[in-house]
Amino acid sequence: MSKYVLEDFTEGRVFDLAPYEVDRQEVIAFAEAYDPQPFHLDEEAGKASMLGGLSASGWHVCGMMMRMICDAYLLDSTSQGTGSVDFVDWKVPVRPGDTLTGSSTVLSARVSSKKPFLGLVNLRTEVRNQRGETAAVCEHLLLCLTRQARDEEVMA
Amino acid sequence: MSKYVLEDFTEGRVFDLAPYEVDRQEVIAFAEAYDPQPFHLDEEAGKASMLGGLSASGWHVCGMMMRMICDAYLLDSTSQGTGSVDFVDWKVPVRPGDTLTGSSTVLSARVSSKKPFLGLVNLRTEVRNQRGETAAVCEHLLLCLTRQARDEEVMA
């Protein structure tokens, strides 16, 4: 019964994210699979680019952010998935050796008008590097159960 | 000299994306690394969820979309990376066995006011499955060189 439901996502509540160490081999492997631009694959190409050095794909940064979110609260929630992201801003490059931390703040939360068992939670997640620079900001939607829906599920 | 520059991204131009086959092991491996929610890991958990079956993480869908974009035009461009995504809408679940196709349409393109060598291109990318359903829509920014900047770089 410990799983977060809609009523736990009160406006302004902050969830701290656990640190994530950015690994060089992981950065390159992700880029090889999904975003093989030279500055995501190679140190020299990165230095020659506007990014100033080998940098993780922005989508890889989103993946790391998602893992941090999962470990901080999402896997302990009644998450039913999502449907959208309002925006992602990548502020500074994320590089091998960086340690990311961050937080998610509840912007708003309400019951779905179409599906009364479902909560719609808007969150703002910020990811920072070890120098305290904001590396990425994302506003995103979480779908989860209401307390009543969870309790009925547990009883069922 | 074949690399796309700002002037090639004319408003309304459409780039077709090459097909991407969604692989079960890849769906699960991505989820294990970045989004280990049960409905991204396990067929039965997927069936029991609102997603109705094992479904790729939304961020994995973005990764697949990015690879389709890379192969269609980005790796043949003077891409300098990006800074933001305006939004992502995930419309229907993406499942193992799906074949994704899609297109990117140029919404607008202009020279950066701060960096006159740099072009800012706004694109709308839609990804469809083999039934013609729109699986994901994303509006995103591409930074690339102007023709003059590319030609000067080639001459340098």
Boltz contact constraints between the chains, C-beta under 6 A:
constraints:
  - contact:
      token1: [A, 34]
      token2: [B, 63]
      max_distance: 6.0
  - contact:
      token1: [A, 34]
      token2: [B, 66]
      max_distance: 6.0
  - contact:
      token1: [A, 34]
      token2: [B, 67]
      max_distance: 6.0
  - contact:
      token1: [A, 35]
      token2: [B, 66]
      max_distance: 6.0
  - contact:
      token1: [A, 36]
      token2: [B, 70]
      max_distance: 6.0
  - contact:
      token1: [A, 50]
      token2: [B, 80]
      max_distance: 6.0
  - contact:
      token1: [A, 51]
      token2: [B, 81]
      max_distance: 6.0
  - contact:
      token1: [A, 59]
      token2: [B, 62]
      max_distance: 6.0
  - contact:
      token1: [A, 59]
      token2: [B, 63]
      max_distance: 6.0
  - contact:
      token1: [A, 59]
      token2: [B, 66]
      max_distance: 6.0
  - contact:
      token1: [A, 62]
      token2: [B, 59]
      max_distance: 6.0
  - contact:
      token1: [A, 63]
      token2: [B, 34]
      max_distance: 6.0
  - contact:
      token1: [A, 63]
      token2: [B, 59]
      max_distance: 6.0
  - contact:
      token1: [A, 66]
      token2: [B, 34]
      max_distance: 6.0
  - contact:
      token1: [A, 66]
      token2: [B, 35]
      max_distance: 6.0
  - contact:
      token1: [A, 66]
      token2: [B, 59]
      max_distance: 6.0
  - contact:
      token1: [A, 67]
      token2: [B, 34]
      max_distance: 6.0
  - contact:
      token1: [A, 70]
      token2: [B, 36]
      max_distance: 6.0
  - contact:
      token1: [A, 80]
      token2: [B, 50]
      max_distance: 6.0
  - contact:
      token1: [A, 81]
      token2: [B, 51]
      max_distance: 6.0
  - contact:
      token1: [A, 83]
      token2: [B, 90]
      max_distance: 6.0
  - contact:
      token1: [A, 84]
      token2: [B, 89]
      max_distance: 6.0
  - contact:
      token1: [A, 85]
      token2: [B, 88]
      max_distance: 6.0
  - contact:
      token1: [A, 86]
      token2: [B, 87]
      max_distance: 6.0
  - contact:
      token1: [A, 87]
      token2: [B, 86]
      max_distance: 6.0
  - contact:
      token1: [A, 88]
      token2: [B, 85]
      max_distance: 6.0
  - contact:
      token1: [A, 89]
      token2: [B, 84]
      max_distance: 6.0
  - contact:
      token1: [A, 90]
      token2: [B, 83]
      max_distance: 6.0
